[in-house]
Amino acid sequence: MELSLRNGVDLGLTVLWWIVFLRVLSSWFDREGRYAATRLTYELSEPILAPLRRFLPGGGAIDWSPLVAMLVLQFLRRLV
């Protein structure tokens, strides 16, 4: 039971990491959100990134929240 719970948490954190990563990539190619996949990654990642933006200092043109989220998700994966 414990092993499957650990695997499930690890899988969930990995999926979230990839969602944030895909959001970063899509921001380079589809800034307007014309494609459904881009809109989906934005909708799925925004609940993770929005709280981080409140605590991070304004970085001008660079949004550091995806980097911080990806680092936190990797740290959490290592704890599991």
The 8 nearest C-alpha neighbors of each residue, nearest first, counted from 0:
[[1, 3, 2, 4, 5, 6, 7, 8],
 [0, 2, 4, 3, 5, 6, 7, 8],
 [1, 3, 5, 4, 0, 6, 7, 8],
 [2, 4, 6, 0, 5, 1, 7, 8],
 [5, 3, 7, 1, 6, 2, 8, 0],
 [4, 6, 2, 8, 3, 7, 9, 1],
 [5, 7, 3, 9, 4, 8, 10, 2],
 [6, 8, 4, 10, 9, 5, 3, 11],
 [9, 7, 11, 5, 10, 6, 12, 4],
 [8, 10, 6, 12, 7, 11, 76, 5],
 [11, 9, 13, 7, 8, 12, 6, 14],
 [10, 12, 8, 14, 13, 9, 7, 15],
 [13, 11, 15, 9, 14, 10, 72, 16],
 [14, 12, 10, 16, 15, 11, 9, 17],
 [13, 15, 11, 17, 16, 12, 10, 18],
 [14, 16, 18, 12, 13, 17, 11, 19],
 [17, 15, 13, 19, 14, 18, 69, 12],
 [18, 16, 20, 14, 19, 15, 21, 13],
 [17, 19, 15, 21, 20, 16, 40, 14],
 [18, 20, 22, 16, 17, 21, 44, 65],
 [21, 19, 17, 23, 22, 18, 16, 24],
 [22, 20, 24, 18, 23, 19, 25, 17],
 [21, 23, 19, 25, 20, 24, 40, 26],
 [22, 24, 20, 26, 21, 25, 19, 27],
 [25, 23, 21, 26, 27, 22, 20, 28],
 [24, 26, 22, 28, 27, 29, 23, 21],
 [27, 25, 30, 23, 24, 29, 28, 22],
 [26, 28, 25, 24, 29, 30, 23, 22],
 [29, 27, 25, 26, 30, 24, 31, 32],
 [30, 28, 25, 32, 31, 26, 27, 33],
 [29, 31, 26, 32, 28, 27, 25, 33],
 [32, 30, 29, 33, 26, 34, 37, 28],
 [33, 31, 29, 37, 34, 30, 38, 35],
 [34, 32, 31, 29, 35, 37, 38, 30],
 [33, 35, 37, 36, 32, 38, 29, 31],
 [34, 36, 38, 37, 39, 33, 32, 40],
 [37, 35, 39, 38, 34, 40, 32, 41],
 [38, 36, 40, 34, 39, 35, 32, 25],
 [37, 39, 41, 35, 36, 40, 32, 42],
 [40, 38, 36, 42, 41, 37, 35, 43],
 [39, 41, 43, 37, 42, 38, 22, 44],
 [42, 40, 38, 44, 39, 43, 45, 22],
 [43, 41, 39, 40, 45, 44, 38, 46],
 [44, 42, 40, 41, 45, 39, 46, 18],
 [45, 43, 41, 47, 46, 42, 19, 40],
 [44, 46, 48, 47, 42, 49, 41, 43],
 [47, 45, 44, 49, 48, 43, 50, 42],
 [48, 46, 45, 44, 49, 50, 68, 51],
 [47, 49, 45, 51, 50, 64, 46, 44],
 [48, 50, 52, 51, 45, 46, 47, 53],
 [51, 49, 53, 52, 48, 47, 54, 46],
 [52, 50, 48, 53, 54, 49, 64, 55],
 [53, 51, 55, 49, 54, 50, 64, 48],
 [54, 52, 51, 50, 55, 49, 56, 48],
 [55, 53, 51, 52, 56, 50, 57, 64],
 [56, 54, 52, 53, 51, 57, 64, 63],
 [55, 57, 58, 54, 52, 53, 63, 59],
 [58, 56, 59, 55, 62, 52, 61, 60],
 [59, 57, 61, 56, 60, 62, 63, 55],
 [58, 60, 61, 57, 62, 56, 63, 55],
 [59, 61, 58, 62, 57, 63, 56, 64],
 [62, 60, 58, 59, 63, 57, 64, 65],
 [63, 61, 64, 58, 60, 65, 59, 57],
 [62, 64, 66, 65, 61, 67, 58, 55],
 [63, 65, 67, 66, 62, 48, 51, 52],
 [66, 64, 68, 67, 63, 69, 19, 48],
 [67, 65, 69, 68, 64, 63, 70, 62],
 [66, 68, 64, 70, 65, 69, 71, 63],
 [69, 67, 65, 71, 66, 70, 64, 72],
 [68, 70, 72, 66, 71, 67, 16, 65],
 [71, 69, 67, 73, 68, 72, 74, 66],
 [72, 70, 74, 68, 73, 69, 67, 75],
 [71, 73, 75, 69, 74, 70, 68, 12],
 [74, 72, 76, 70, 75, 71, 69, 77],
 [73, 75, 71, 77, 72, 76, 70, 78],
 [76, 74, 78, 72, 77, 73, 71, 79],
 [77, 75, 73, 79, 78, 74, 9, 72],
 [76, 78, 74, 75, 79, 73, 72, 9],
 [79, 77, 75, 76, 74, 73, 9, 72],
 [78, 76, 77, 5, 75, 9, 8, 6]]
